Amino acid sequence: MFIRKVISSLIKNSRGERTVQIELITYEGKFKASAPSGKSKGKHEVQSYNPKGIERSMKLLKVFCKRLENRNFMIRKIDDLKQLVELVRRFEMKYGRLGGNVTYAFESVFLKAAAADNNKELWEFINDEVNKGLKPKMPMPVGNCIGGGLHSKLVKGKRPDFQEFLLIPKEKTFSKAVTVNLRAQEYARRLLKARSRNDENAWKTNKTNEEVLEILKIVAKKYKLRIGLDVAASTFYEDGYYKYKNKNLIRDKVDQSDYIERLIKKYRIFYVEDGMHEEDFSGFKEILNTSKKNKLKTLIVGDDLTTTNLRLVRRAVNGEAINAMIIKPNQIGSIIEVRNVVNFCKKNKIVMIFSHRSGETMDDVLADYCVGFGGQFLKTGIFGRERLIKLKRVMDVEKRET
């Protein structure tokens, strides 16, 4: 793979914020990759950009891009990215950090070019290595239907404290599942009488968590869907307490885990992400244990708890705190590390949910990662061009493979 030219630029994400895009020009063609940006970030995520900000990262990036031109890279598998990683390491030691978003975009565009160089689709390039070329099983979408928390502005002075209220189909095809979620979200709008959408194109409301769940229960029953929650508990955790603003109440650790457990049982919730503070491994374990005792097959999902970091994933799995986890490649800024996390999850039967960020771009590479690495779920919004392009990419793969 001979690098003719590398072009870095700033583009706007779905929130109108600046993010990095990298274009790679080889003899096989032109390839682009861009980095999403999270608004609700885990404490242990890698730093997105240089400590001095995105402007400093871009200045360094322009210098680094020039150093890659007229070089030849032999990339036949994911580990071959170490050639690029070593060049980045040496550069950063001398000039300063580029940041996780930059390294993520670099590795993504290199993999796109490498796949083309090997006459393969990106998901196929990854699948041939990670899953020994077995026919991939399509994931199910996890769709953000109604929003709250940091992703939503106040509606008449209030919003739900939980960040995302999710719909999760169980259909035979991904395409059918996407269609069902779209119809269900429109039905939810009518029940909510919602008029606007949030960062992830979920409906905004001023209702409480329980009021939203009552509506979601009706929607889920009508369309035969499963209910999910992204609690994002760390976003309203302060001084050792969970401070709920919608109802103006405070819960301690025991109250919080009991509250989540009661919601799971009452609404038969299938999926609960970050129900406790991002460093409360024992709290996650309590919720998982209670779910098992009640014979509920609930996914207790780590995101801020694990941040796609193998060290934290090991701790969570070995401590029986989770049975599922979010994978956000730019959280760790390394596709090699993503591959290591995937291998660990498969070995330990941990369900994998490849996830977008609230500030998304038109890059559909996340879909290739989900299918290629064998993720059971793809978490995006239900609506919005930056979300739909990823859903469409999976539908295209599904159509080709069936």
C-alpha positions in Angstrom: 0.0 0.0 0.0 1.9 3.0 -1.3 0.9 6.4 0.3 0.8 9.1 -2.4 -0.7 11.8 -0.2 -2.3 12.4 3.2 -4.7 15.3 3.8 -5.9 16.3 7.2 -8.8 18.7 7.7 -11.4 19.9 10.2 -15.1 19.1 9.6 -18.2 19.6 11.7 -19.9 16.8 13.5 -23.7 16.4 14.0 -23.5 18.8 17.0 -21.8 21.4 14.8 -18.5 21.0 16.7 -15.1 20.6 15.0 -13.5 17.2 14.5 -10.7 15.7 12.5 -11.0 14.0 9.1 -8.1 12.3 7.3 -7.9 11.5 3.6 -5.5 8.9 2.3 -4.6 8.7 -1.4 -3.0 5.5 -2.6 -2.8 3.8 -6.0 -6.1 2.0 -5.1 -8.0 5.3 -4.7 -9.0 7.9 -2.1 -10.2 6.9 1.4 -11.6 9.1 4.2 -12.1 8.6 7.9 -13.3 10.9 10.6 -13.7 10.8 14.4 -16.9 11.2 16.3 -17.0 13.1 19.6 -18.7 12.2 22.8 -20.5 14.7 25.0 -21.0 12.2 27.9 -17.4 10.9 28.4 -16.1 8.3 30.7 -13.4 9.4 33.2 -10.9 6.8 31.9 -11.3 7.6 28.1 -8.1 8.5 26.3 -7.7 12.2 25.7 -9.4 13.1 22.3 -6.8 15.7 21.3 -3.5 17.3 22.4 -3.8 18.9 25.9 -3.5 22.3 24.3 -6.6 21.5 22.2 -7.7 20.5 18.7 -5.8 23.4 17.0 -2.5 22.1 18.4 -3.4 18.5 17.2 -4.1 19.8 13.7 -0.8 21.7 13.6 1.1 18.5 14.6 -1.0 16.4 12.3 -0.1 18.4 9.2 3.6 17.8 9.9 3.0 14.1 10.6 1.0 13.7 7.4 3.9 14.9 5.3 6.1 12.3 6.9 3.8 9.5 5.7 3.9 10.5 2.0 5.8 8.3 -0.4 6.0 5.5 2.1 5.0 1.9 1.5 3.0 -0.1 4.2 2.3 -3.8 4.1 -0.9 -4.3 5.9 -2.4 -7.8 5.7 -3.9 -8.0 9.2 -4.8 -5.7 12.1 -1.5 -6.2 13.9 0.3 -4.7 10.9 -1.1 -1.3 12.1 1.8 -1.4 14.5 3.9 0.0 11.7 1.8 3.2 11.9 1.5 3.1 15.7 5.3 3.0 16.0 5.6 6.1 13.8 3.0 7.9 15.8 4.7 7.0 19.1 8.1 8.3 17.9 6.5 11.5 16.6 4.6 12.1 19.8 7.6 11.6 22.0 9.3 14.4 20.2 6.5 16.8 19.4 3.6 16.1 21.7 0.3 14.1 21.7 -2.0 13.9 18.7 -4.9 12.5 20.7 -7.1 9.5 20.6 -9.5 10.9 18.0 -6.6 11.5 15.6 -5.1 8.0 16.0 -8.6 6.5 15.6 -9.1 8.3 12.3 -5.7 7.4 11.1 -6.0 3.7 11.9 -9.5 3.6 10.3 -8.4 5.2 7.1 -5.4 2.9 6.9 -7.6 -0.1 7.3 -10.0 1.1 4.7 -7.1 1.5 2.2 -5.6 -1.9 3.3 -8.9 -3.7 2.7 -9.1 -2.2 -0.8 -5.5 -3.2 -1.4 -6.5 -6.7 -0.5 -9.6 -6.6 -2.7 -12.0 -6.8 0.3 -14.6 -4.8 2.1 -13.4 -3.5 5.4 -15.8 -5.7 7.4 -14.6 -8.7 5.4 -10.9 -7.8 5.9 -11.6 -7.8 9.7 -13.9 -10.8 9.7 -11.3 -13.0 7.8 -8.8 -12.4 10.6 -11.0 -12.2 13.7 -13.7 -14.8 12.9 -11.6 -17.0 10.5 -13.7 -15.9 7.5 -17.0 -17.4 8.9 -20.1 -15.9 7.5 -21.0 -13.0 9.8 -24.2 -12.8 11.8 -25.9 -9.5 11.4 -26.3 -7.5 14.7 -29.5 -6.0 16.0 -29.9 -2.2 16.3 -30.1 -0.5 19.7 -32.1 2.7 18.9 -32.3 5.8 21.0 -36.0 6.7 21.0 -36.4 9.3 23.8 -33.6 11.3 25.3 -32.7 13.1 28.5 -29.5 13.8 30.5 -26.6 15.6 28.9 -27.9 14.9 25.3 -31.1 16.9 25.7 -31.9 20.5 26.4 -34.6 21.3 29.0 -38.2 21.3 28.0 -40.2 23.7 30.2 -37.4 23.6 32.7 -37.1 19.8 32.9 -35.9 16.7 31.2 -35.5 13.0 32.2 -32.4 12.3 34.3 -31.6 9.2 32.3 -29.7 9.8 29.1 -31.3 7.4 26.7 -34.5 5.4 26.5 -33.9 2.7 23.9 -35.8 0.3 21.7 -34.3 -3.0 20.7 -35.9 -5.2 18.1 -35.7 -9.0 17.9 -36.2 -9.6 14.2 -34.9 -12.1 11.7 -33.2 -9.4 9.6 -31.4 -6.1 10.4 -33.4 -4.3 7.7 -36.7 -5.3 9.3 -35.5 -4.2 12.7 -34.5 -0.8 11.4 -37.9 -0.3 9.8 -39.7 -1.4 13.1 -37.6 1.1 15.1 -38.5 4.0 12.8 -42.2 3.2 13.0 -42.0 2.8 16.8 -40.2 6.1 17.3 -42.9 7.9 15.3 -45.6 6.3 17.5 -43.6 7.4 20.6 -43.7 10.9 19.3 -47.5 10.9 19.1 -47.8 9.5 22.6 -45.3 12.0 24.0 -46.7 14.9 21.9 -43.0 15.7 21.3 -42.0 18.6 19.0 -38.2 18.4 18.8 -35.2 16.1 18.8 -32.0 16.1 20.8 -28.3 15.6 19.9 -28.9 12.0 18.8 -32.3 12.7 17.1 -34.2 11.2 20.0 -37.4 12.9 21.2 -37.1 15.6 23.9 -39.5 15.7 26.8 -39.9 17.1 30.3 -41.3 13.8 31.7 -39.8 11.8 34.5 -37.9 8.5 34.0 -41.0 6.5 35.0 -43.4 8.5 32.8 -41.1 7.9 29.8 -40.9 4.2 30.6 -44.7 4.0 30.8 -44.9 5.3 27.3 -42.0 3.1 26.1 -43.9 0.1 27.5 -46.9 0.9 25.3 -44.6 1.3 22.3 -42.7 -1.8 22.9 -45.8 -3.9 23.3 -47.3 -2.6 20.1 -44.2 -3.3 18.0 -42.9 -6.3 19.9 -39.7 -4.6 21.0 -37.4 -4.8 24.0 -36.8 -1.8 26.3 -33.3 -0.5 27.1 -31.8 2.3 29.2 -28.6 4.3 29.1 -28.7 5.7 32.6 -25.4 7.4 32.4 -25.4 7.6 36.2 -22.0 9.3 36.4 -23.5 12.5 34.8 -25.7 13.1 37.9 -23.4 11.6 40.5 -21.9 14.2 42.9 -20.2 14.0 46.3 -21.2 10.3 46.7 -24.9 10.7 45.9 -27.1 10.4 42.8 -28.8 13.8 42.5 -32.0 13.6 40.4 -33.2 17.0 39.2 -36.5 16.1 37.5 -38.0 14.9 40.8 -35.6 16.9 43.0 -34.4 13.9 45.1 -31.2 12.3 46.2 -30.3 8.6 46.3 -27.3 7.0 47.9 -25.5 3.9 46.4 -27.9 1.4 48.0 -31.0 3.4 46.9 -29.6 3.8 43.4 -29.0 0.1 42.8 -32.4 -0.8 44.4 -34.1 1.8 42.1 -32.5 0.3 39.0 -33.4 -3.2 40.1 -37.0 -2.2 40.6 -37.2 -0.6 37.2 -35.8 -3.7 35.6 -38.4 -5.9 37.2 -41.4 -3.6 36.7 -40.7 -2.8 33.1 -39.0 -6.0 32.1 -36.0 -4.0 30.9 -33.7 -6.0 28.6 -30.7 -3.6 28.6 -29.3 -1.3 31.3 -26.1 0.7 30.5 -24.1 2.5 33.2 -26.8 2.1 35.9 -24.2 3.1 38.6 -21.2 5.5 38.8 -18.3 4.8 36.5 -16.1 3.5 39.2 -18.6 1.5 41.2 -17.9 -2.1 40.2 -19.6 -3.5 43.2 -22.8 -1.6 42.4 -22.8 -3.1 38.9 -22.3 -6.5 40.4 -25.3 -6.0 42.7 -27.6 -5.2 39.9 -26.4 -8.2 37.8 -26.7 -10.6 40.7 -30.3 -9.4 41.4 -31.2 -9.7 37.8 -29.9 -13.3 37.8 -31.8 -14.1 41.0 -35.0 -12.8 39.5 -34.3 -15.0 36.4 -34.3 -11.9 34.2 -32.1 -12.1 31.1 -31.0 -8.5 31.4 -27.9 -7.1 29.8 -25.9 -5.2 32.4 -23.8 -3.0 30.2 -20.5 -1.2 31.0 -19.6 1.9 29.1 -18.1 4.6 31.3 -17.2 1.7 33.6 -15.0 0.1 31.0 -14.2 2.7 28.2 -13.1 0.0 25.8 -10.0 -0.4 28.0 -8.9 -4.0 28.4 -7.6 -3.5 31.9 -11.0 -2.2 33.0 -12.9 -4.8 31.0 -10.9 -7.6 32.7 -11.7 -6.1 36.1 -15.4 -5.8 35.3 -15.6 -9.3 33.9 -13.5 -11.0 36.5 -15.5 -9.2 39.2 -18.8 -10.4 37.6 -20.0 -6.7 37.3 -21.2 -6.9 33.7 -22.4 -9.4 31.1 -22.2 -6.9 28.2 -20.2 -3.9 27.2 -20.1 -0.9 24.9 -17.3 -0.7 22.4 -16.5 2.8 21.2 -13.2 2.6 19.2 -12.3 6.3 19.7 -12.6 5.8 23.5 -9.3 4.0 23.4 -8.0 5.4 20.2 -6.6 2.1 18.9 -8.1 -0.5 16.7 -5.5 -3.0 17.9 -6.8 -2.5 21.4 -10.4 -2.9 20.2 -9.4 -6.2 18.6 -7.9 -7.3 22.0 -11.1 -6.3 23.8 -13.2 -8.2 21.3 -11.1 -11.4 21.7 -11.4 -11.1 25.5 -15.2 -10.6 25.3 -15.6 -13.6 23.0 -13.6 -15.8 25.3 -15.7 -14.8 28.3 -19.1 -14.7 26.5 -19.6 -11.0 27.0 -22.1 -9.4 24.7 -20.6 -6.6 22.5 -22.5 -3.4 21.6 -20.6 -1.3 19.1 -21.7 2.3 19.7 -21.8 5.7 18.0 -21.2 9.0 19.9 -23.5 11.9 20.4 -21.4 14.0 18.0 -21.3 11.9 14.9 -20.0 12.2 11.3 -21.0 10.8 8.0 -18.4 8.1 8.3 -20.0 4.6 8.3 -16.9 2.7 9.4 -18.5 1.8 12.8 -20.9 -0.5 10.9 -17.9 -2.4 9.3 -16.3 -2.7 12.7 -19.5 -4.1 14.3 -20.1 -6.7 11.5 -16.4 -7.5 11.1 -15.6 -8.0 14.8 -18.9 -9.9 15.4 -20.8 -7.4 17.6 -24.2 -8.6 18.6 -25.7 -5.1 18.7 -25.1 -1.8 16.9 -26.1 1.2 19.0 -27.1 4.3 17.0 -29.9 6.8 17.0 -33.0 5.6 15.1 -33.2 8.7 12.9 -30.8 11.4 11.5 -28.4 11.2 8.5 -25.3 10.5 10.6 -27.1 7.6 12.3 -29.0 6.2 9.2 -25.8 6.0 7.1 -24.4 3.4 9.6 -27.7 1.5 9.6 -27.7 1.6 5.8 -24.2 0.2 5.7 -25.2 -2.9 7.7 -28.3 -3.3 5.5 -26.1 -3.2 2.4 -23.8 -5.9 3.9 -26.8 -8.0 4.9 -28.3 -7.8 1.4 -25.0 -8.9 -0.1 -24.5 -11.8 2.3 -28.1 -13.2 2.0 
